[in-house]
Amino acid sequence: MTDIVRIKTALISVSDKTGLIEFARALEAHGTKILSTGGSAKALREAGIPVTEVSEHTGFPEILDGRVKTLVPQVHGGILGRRSVPEHVAQMHAHNIAPIDLVAVNLYPFEATVAKGAPFEDCIENIDIGGPAMIRSAAKNHESVAVLTEPAHYAQVLAELAEHGGTTSGTRRTLAAAAYARTAAYDAAISSWFAAQNGVAYPERVSFAGEKKQELRYGENPHQTAAFYTTQPARFGVATATQAQGKELSYNNYNDTDAAFECVSEFDAPTVVIVKHANPCGVASAASTAQAWDAALACDPVSAFGGIVALNRPLDEETAAKIATIFTEVIIAPAATEGAKSLLAKKKNLRLLITGGVPDPLDAARTFKSLSGGFLVQTRDAGRITAADLKVVTERAPTPTEIEDMLFAFRVGKHVKSNAIVYAKNQATLGVGAGQMNRVDSARIAAWRGKAANLDFTGCAVASDAFFPFADGLEAAIAAGASSVIQPGGSIRDNEVIEAANKAGIAMVFTNMRHFRH
């Protein structure tokens, strides 16, 4: 092969020392001269691997507390010089610049420094300058230089050394693309952090980066392609989950599982959420997750078939045994007992995800939604209504039990596609109406589903994610059996709706907060 580049000189400067010694020792065995700096040079020297300090190689000392050590012509000229251009070769020779054939650099841990809440100055000092410059230089000159930005890249290069005695152009191109992706993600993290430090929620330019966790078999439909990327800082959920068992997750599995786990995080008591097509079809809180499962399943056992189950408590064996009685695509929980894992292991296709924690429902981090030619950015819907926020607008005030059920229903409604109507009693959903073009149909569909499951709606609470524009939606809920209503209010016909509630003798409260979910 004519595109092979032998690695005569390698520059190694890494903050992550994983696999460093083994990699450097293999390079040494191939006759590679190793240049290095600081901690990397120290680690190599202690391992008995010959290493030349960059300052010795360049004849220029590290200065400014190490801020300047590789930003010199002997380094960047050695990386950027094109071996195929005679003028470059002549200039390198004239200035005593030796070619560098491999650059292994990973960057100062800026993201980790920010994540642990370090002071401003510490974060600034963890912004790498020389590292990105060398990475970008090497990637630009991938015709002659291999650039490695992650320890995971070592094996590929060593395999090529063993097979070909050097790196191939295909590998160098692949590594160059990965290098630019890494520096782009690094700069995105820095720019986002700086904007936050300056109190700017929506800067003129916004960047965000993701790391591929899984390439999926297909997207929402088989003719679409898809992959799952994680972002930092990670939020407990599908991004942090380890898959304890089951076949590969699909695009729809990820989407629905995320919806289920976000919904279950809203509740403090042991809670189970069953989701189908990104909408809750059963939610219940109880003294145990086993009891919560029974109540959640009762809401809509037909839709629960082939659904996603989320728990906000560790999955125990009793609950696992109950869930295992019906076909379930995914179970997601913060943890699981060994007994539960052993029991579910018999279900080879069932995916069990362990997240390590429950997301904070009050975290208002940004979310993104793609549009043609752009994307929308907003804060997560972290709004939460408590009993103190409720405004009683009817002649009859709700009872304490009704207030509990109304708040429960309203929290569930926050995770139901608009127009959303949720009936609930005893901290369990009775019926869920989702994604309808008018609120009356949502109210009727939710009642129809619950009554088809033989549930008693008498004295239940009903929640609406937005105001009732007319009295007809409320009247449908009253006809279903609701005795208390929670809704945002704010319609120009609020008085008509309140009058209908008073006429029926039910209690109604306004929240002054809506929860549209499109």
Secondary structure by P-SEA (a helix, b strand, c coil): ccccccccbbbbbbccccaaaaaaaaaaaabbbbbbcaaaaaaaaaaccbbbbcccccccccccccccccccaaaaaaaacccccaaaaaaaaaabbbbbcbbbbbccaaaaaaaacccaaaaaaaccaaaaaaaaaaaaacccbbbbccccaaaaaaaaaaccccccaaaaaaaaaaaaaaaaaaaaaaaaaaaaaaccccccbbbbbbcccccccccccccccbbbbbbcccccccccccccccccccaaaaaaaaaaaaaaacccccbbbbbcccccccccccccaaaaaaaaaaacccccccbbbbbcccccaaaaaaaacccccccccccccaaaaaaacccccbbbbbcccccccccccbbbbbcccccccccccccccccccccccccccccaaaaaaaaaaaaaaaaccccbbbbbccccccbbbcccccaaaaaaaaaaaaaaacccccbbbbbbccccccaaaaaaaaaacccbbbccccccaaaaaaaaaaaabbbbbbccbbbbcc
